[in-house]
Amino acid sequence: MSQSPLPASLSRRDGPLAGVILAAGKSTRMRGFKPLLALGGQSLLARAASLFRQAGITEIVAVTGARAGETTAEARALGLRSAFNADFERGMFSSVRAGLAALPDALAGVLVLPVDIPLIRPATLRLLAERFRASESEAILPTFHGESGHPPLLDARAIPKVLAWHGDGGLTGALATLSCATLPVADAQILFDVDDDAAFAEAQARLPRLDRASPREALALLDIHAAGARGLAHGQGVAEVALALARALGERGPALDLELLEAAALVHDIAKGQPEHERAGARLLADLGFTRTAEIVAAHRDIDPAKVARPAERELVYLADKLVRGPQRVDIPLRFQEKLDRFSGDEEACAAIRRRLEHALGMQELVERCAGRRISDIL
């Protein structure tokens, strides 16, 4: 996300940000104790601390309550400060107050994160910080498809207002009294909390897939980056064809990752209009943490089928893109003939187009051979 120069009145926002981790609850709906549950080899408290640090935030306070001795020991081992909330049984907002009250002076703002929201991507915090630096709002709230999630980022000057709030709704009620701006993000994890054992099992399943966008995250990306109706329609057309090809291949071989395939197809043209748009799109996705999706997008312009033993997600997005013009199916020779006609006076460009045509037809032949069916029959 680009930033415009800040007015002098906002220069204070160049100061440091802090993080408050809410880890005081009793975890009554789980067999284990949330702050110390191990996910991917780290406690949930360690994951929250790592998230903040990857976003450049080093002033971190862990709020303890139930089993405070154990949580404080873990916080100390992680190099975190801790603040004990004696009123933790009164609910989460009492922990918000304890954490905010324990912060040092000279901060620009603070992010508040419950310990049971463990899968947010670091890029989401960096985007929040960028928006905060360029904003005059008292709070920045991340949203996913219009729904607010965690963590909110509070201007330090709004902390006294939050501490003074005694109305309904806890932190949500306090935020309603502030001037808030929303930041749409392509990160479904801002809405996902580990509130019971089933949710923890879901977290374990989601963890290894954080390097790839989900289809809903892909749709959020298209909206955030203003792909428009045409960009959305083309992405959906490519996704439909790619999924059909994947299912046909799956009948005669290993199943492919259909969610990864669909999302990559949706966003393959996310940087359309930029020079070398496939590489620009891959960089955008990798910066957001979607490295696996980025690998597919980076290759969608041209792949030599002679270097492919069996088509997988990358190859199917590439081929599907050649089989779709706008939202409609098109034969590959026709698709490339249009390009040849457009560059008819440029022999070097035409040679490159003919080489890509040869690759596309070769990939189509490879998919047909592996699927045991013609493309026209599959689609």
C-alpha positions in Angstrom: 0.0 0.0 0.0 1.5 3.4 -1.0 1.6 6.3 1.4 1.3 10.0 0.7 3.5 12.5 2.6 2.1 13.1 6.1 1.1 16.5 7.2 3.1 18.0 10.0 0.2 17.5 12.4 0.5 13.8 12.0 4.3 13.5 12.5 3.8 12.1 16.0 2.5 9.0 14.3 6.0 8.2 13.2 6.6 7.1 16.8 6.7 3.4 17.9 3.7 1.1 18.1 3.1 -1.3 20.9 1.2 -4.6 21.1 -1.0 -5.9 23.9 -1.8 -9.6 24.0 -4.9 -10.5 26.0 -4.0 -13.8 27.8 -5.9 -13.7 31.1 -8.9 -15.9 30.4 -9.6 -19.3 32.1 -10.1 -21.3 28.8 -13.1 -23.0 30.2 -14.3 -24.4 26.8 -11.0 -26.2 26.1 -9.1 -29.1 27.6 -5.9 -27.1 27.5 -4.9 -23.6 28.6 -5.0 -21.2 25.6 -1.9 -19.1 26.1 0.3 -22.3 26.5 -1.4 -24.4 23.8 1.2 -25.5 21.2 0.4 -24.7 17.6 3.1 -25.4 15.0 5.7 -25.8 17.7 4.9 -22.5 19.5 2.6 -21.6 22.3 -0.2 -19.3 21.3 1.4 -16.6 23.3 4.7 -17.1 21.4 2.8 -16.9 18.1 1.2 -13.6 19.1 4.6 -12.2 20.1 6.2 -13.4 16.9 3.4 -11.8 14.9 4.1 -8.4 16.5 7.8 -8.7 16.1 7.6 -9.7 12.4 5.6 -6.4 11.9 8.4 -4.5 13.6 6.7 -4.1 17.0 9.0 -4.8 20.0 7.1 -3.1 22.9 4.7 -6.0 23.8 2.7 -6.5 27.0 1.1 -9.8 27.9 -2.0 -9.5 30.1 -2.2 -12.4 32.6 -5.0 -13.5 34.9 -6.0 -17.1 35.3 -2.9 -19.3 35.9 -0.9 -16.1 36.0 2.3 -17.7 37.2 2.5 -20.0 34.1 1.6 -17.3 31.6 4.0 -14.8 33.3 6.8 -17.4 33.1 6.1 -17.9 29.4 6.0 -14.2 28.8 9.4 -13.8 30.6 10.9 -16.5 28.5 9.7 -14.7 25.3 11.1 -11.4 26.5 7.7 -9.8 27.0 6.5 -7.6 29.8 3.5 -8.8 31.6 0.6 -7.1 33.4 -1.6 -8.9 35.9 -5.3 -8.3 35.6 -6.8 -8.9 39.1 -10.3 -8.5 37.6 -9.9 -11.0 34.8 -13.1 -12.9 35.7 -15.1 -9.7 34.8 -14.3 -10.3 31.1 -12.0 -9.4 28.3 -12.4 -5.6 28.5 -10.9 -5.7 32.0 -7.8 -7.2 30.4 -7.8 -4.5 27.7 -7.8 -1.9 30.4 -5.0 -3.6 32.3 -2.9 -3.9 29.2 -3.4 -0.3 28.0 -2.7 1.0 31.5 0.7 -0.8 31.6 2.0 0.8 28.4 4.9 3.3 28.5 4.5 6.8 27.4 5.8 8.2 24.0 3.9 5.6 21.9 2.2 6.5 18.7 -0.4 3.7 19.0 -1.2 0.2 20.1 -2.5 -3.0 18.6 -4.8 -5.1 20.9 -4.9 -8.9 20.1 -6.5 -11.7 22.0 -4.1 -14.7 22.4 -6.7 -17.0 20.8 -6.5 -15.3 17.4 -3.2 -17.0 16.3 -3.1 -17.1 12.5 -3.1 -13.5 11.4 -0.5 -12.8 8.8 2.3 -10.3 9.6 1.5 -8.3 6.4 -1.9 -7.5 7.9 -0.3 -5.7 10.8 2.1 -3.9 8.5 -0.8 -2.6 6.4 -2.6 -1.5 9.5 0.5 0.5 10.6 0.8 2.1 7.1 -2.8 3.2 7.2 -2.4 4.5 10.7 0.6 6.6 9.8 -1.4 8.3 7.1 -4.6 8.7 9.0 -6.1 11.1 11.5 -8.6 8.5 12.9 -8.4 7.5 16.5 -8.5 3.8 15.5 -8.0 1.6 12.5 -10.1 -1.5 12.2 -9.2 -4.4 9.8 -12.1 -5.8 7.9 -12.6 -8.9 5.8 -15.5 -8.8 3.3 -16.9 -6.0 5.4 -16.7 -7.7 8.8 -14.5 -6.1 11.5 -11.8 -8.3 13.0 -8.6 -8.2 15.1 -6.4 -6.5 16.0 -7.7 -2.9 16.2 -5.0 -0.3 16.2 -5.6 2.6 18.6 -4.0 6.0 18.6 -2.2 6.5 21.9 -4.2 9.7 22.4 -7.4 7.6 22.4 -6.2 5.3 25.3 -7.7 7.6 28.0 -11.1 7.4 26.3 -11.0 3.7 26.2 -9.9 3.4 29.9 -12.7 5.7 30.8 -15.4 3.7 29.0 -18.0 2.1 31.4 -20.8 1.5 28.9 -22.0 -1.7 27.3 -20.1 -3.7 24.7 -16.6 -3.7 26.2 -13.9 -2.8 23.7 -16.5 -2.7 20.8 -18.5 -0.2 22.7 -15.5 1.9 23.5 -14.4 1.9 19.8 -17.9 3.1 18.9 -17.1 6.3 20.7 -13.9 6.9 18.7 -13.4 8.2 15.2 -12.6 4.9 13.4 -11.4 4.1 9.9 -11.6 0.6 8.4 -8.9 -1.2 6.4 -10.1 -4.0 4.1 -7.6 -6.8 4.1 -7.4 -10.1 2.3 -6.8 -12.1 5.5 -9.6 -14.3 6.7 -7.6 -15.0 9.8 -8.6 -11.7 11.4 -12.0 -13.3 12.1 -10.8 -16.7 13.3 -10.5 -17.4 17.0 -9.7 -20.6 18.9 -12.5 -20.6 21.3 -12.9 -24.4 21.8 -11.2 -27.7 20.9 -12.9 -28.0 17.5 -11.6 -24.5 16.6 -8.1 -25.5 17.7 -8.2 -28.5 15.4 -9.3 -26.1 12.6 -6.3 -23.9 13.5 -4.0 -26.9 13.1 -5.5 -27.5 9.7 -5.2 -23.9 8.6 -1.7 -23.3 9.7 0.2 -25.1 6.9 -2.1 -23.3 4.3 -1.2 -19.7 5.4 1.1 -19.5 2.4 -1.8 -19.7 0.0 -4.8 -17.5 -0.5 -8.2 -19.0 -0.1 -10.8 -18.3 -2.8 -12.6 -15.8 -0.5 -9.3 -14.1 0.2 -8.6 -14.0 -3.6 -12.0 -12.3 -4.1 -11.1 -9.8 -1.4 -7.8 -9.0 -3.1 -9.6 -8.4 -6.4 -11.9 -5.9 -4.6 -9.1 -4.2 -2.7 -7.1 -3.8 -5.9 -10.1 -2.6 -8.0 -10.0 -5.4 -10.5 -13.5 -4.3 -11.6 -16.3 -6.3 -13.2 -14.1 -7.3 -16.2 -11.2 -8.5 -14.1 -13.5 -10.5 -11.8 -15.3 -12.1 -14.7 -12.0 -13.1 -16.4 -10.7 -14.5 -13.1 -13.9 -16.5 -12.5 -13.8 -17.8 -16.1 -10.2 -19.0 -15.7 -11.0 -20.5 -12.4 -14.0 -22.4 -13.8 -11.9 -23.9 -16.6 -8.9 -24.7 -14.4 -11.1 -26.5 -11.9 -12.7 -28.6 -14.7 -9.3 -29.6 -15.9 -8.1 -30.5 -12.4 -11.1 -32.7 -11.8 -10.5 -34.5 -15.0 -6.8 -35.1 -14.2 -7.8 -36.2 -10.7 -9.8 -39.1 -12.2 -6.6 -40.6 -13.5 -4.0 -39.5 -11.0 -3.4 -37.7 -7.7 -5.9 -35.1 -6.7 -4.8 -31.5 -7.0 -5.3 -28.7 -4.4 -8.6 -27.2 -5.7 -8.7 -24.3 -3.3 -5.1 -23.2 -4.2 -6.0 -23.6 -7.9 -9.2 -21.6 -7.7 -7.7 -18.8 -5.8 -4.6 -18.5 -8.0 -6.8 -18.5 -11.1 -9.0 -15.7 -9.6 -6.0 -13.5 -8.9 -3.6 -14.4 -11.8 -4.2 -11.0 -13.4 -4.2 -9.0 -10.1 -1.5 -6.7 -11.5 -2.8 -6.4 -15.1 -1.7 -3.2 -16.7 1.6 -3.1 -15.0 4.9 -4.0 -16.9 5.5 -7.8 -16.6 2.2 -8.1 -14.8 2.7 -11.7 -13.9 5.8 -10.9 -11.9 4.3 -7.8 -10.4 1.3 -9.8 -9.3 3.6 -12.5 -7.8 5.5 -9.9 -5.8 2.3 -8.4 -4.5 1.0 -11.8 -3.3 4.4 -12.8 -1.8 4.5 -9.5 0.2 1.1 -10.5 1.7 2.4 -13.9 2.7 0.7 -15.8 -0.2 4.0 -17.3 -1.5 2.5 -20.5 -2.8 -0.1 -18.6 -4.8 2.5 -16.2 -6.0 4.5 -19.1 -7.5 1.5 -20.0 -9.7 0.8 -16.4 -10.7 4.4 -15.7 -11.7 4.3 -18.5 -14.3 0.9 -17.9 -15.9 2.2 -16.1 -19.0 4.3 -18.9 -20.5 5.4 -22.4 -19.5 7.4 -24.8 -21.7 5.5 -28.2 -21.6 8.7 -30.0 -22.4 9.8 -29.3 -18.9 6.6 -30.7 -17.3 6.1 -34.4 -16.4 2.5 -34.0 -15.3 0.4 -30.8 -15.1 -0.3 -29.5 -11.6 -1.9 -26.3 -10.3 0.6 -24.0 -11.9 0.2 -25.5 -15.4 -3.6 -25.6 -15.2 -3.9 -21.9 -14.3 -1.5 -21.2 -17.2 -3.5 -23.3 -19.7 -6.9 -22.1 -18.5 -5.8 -18.5 -19.0 -5.1 -19.3 -22.7 -8.5 -21.0 -23.0 -10.4 -18.0 -21.7 -10.8 -14.5 -23.2 -12.7 -12.1 -20.9 -15.2 -14.5 -19.3 -15.6 -16.7 -22.4 -14.0 -19.9 -23.7 -11.8 -19.4 -26.8 -9.7 -21.8 -28.9 -6.0 -21.3 -28.3 -5.1 -20.7 -32.0 -7.7 -17.9 -32.2 -6.5 -16.4 -29.0 -2.9 -16.2 -30.3 -3.9 -15.2 -33.9 -5.4 -12.0 -32.4 -2.1 -11.2 -30.9 -0.2 -12.0 -34.1 -2.6 -9.6 -36.0 -2.0 -6.9 -33.4 1.8 -7.1 -33.7 2.0 -8.0 -37.4 4.6 -5.4 -38.1 6.9 -6.5 -35.3 8.7 -9.7 -36.3 10.5 -10.1 -33.0 7.2 -9.9 -31.1 5.5 -12.3 -33.5 8.3 -14.8 -33.0 7.7 -14.7 -29.3 4.0 -15.0 -29.7 4.4 -18.1 -32.0 6.7 -19.6 -29.4 4.1 -19.1 -26.7 1.4 -20.5 -29.0 3.5 -23.6 -29.5 3.9 -24.0 -25.7 0.2 -23.5 -25.1 -0.8 -26.1 -27.7 1.8 -28.5 -26.2 0.4 -28.0 -22.7 -3.1 -28.7 -24.0 -1.9 -31.9 -25.6 -0.1 -32.9 -22.3 -3.3 -32.3 -20.3 -5.4 -34.3 -22.8 -2.9 -37.2 -22.7 -2.8 -37.3 -18.8 -6.6 -36.9 -18.5 -7.4 -39.4 -21.3 -9.9 -36.9 -22.8 -9.9 -34.0 -25.2 -10.2 -30.5 -23.8 -13.4 -30.0 -25.7 -15.0 -33.0 -23.9 -13.7 -31.9 -20.5 -15.1 -28.4 -20.8 
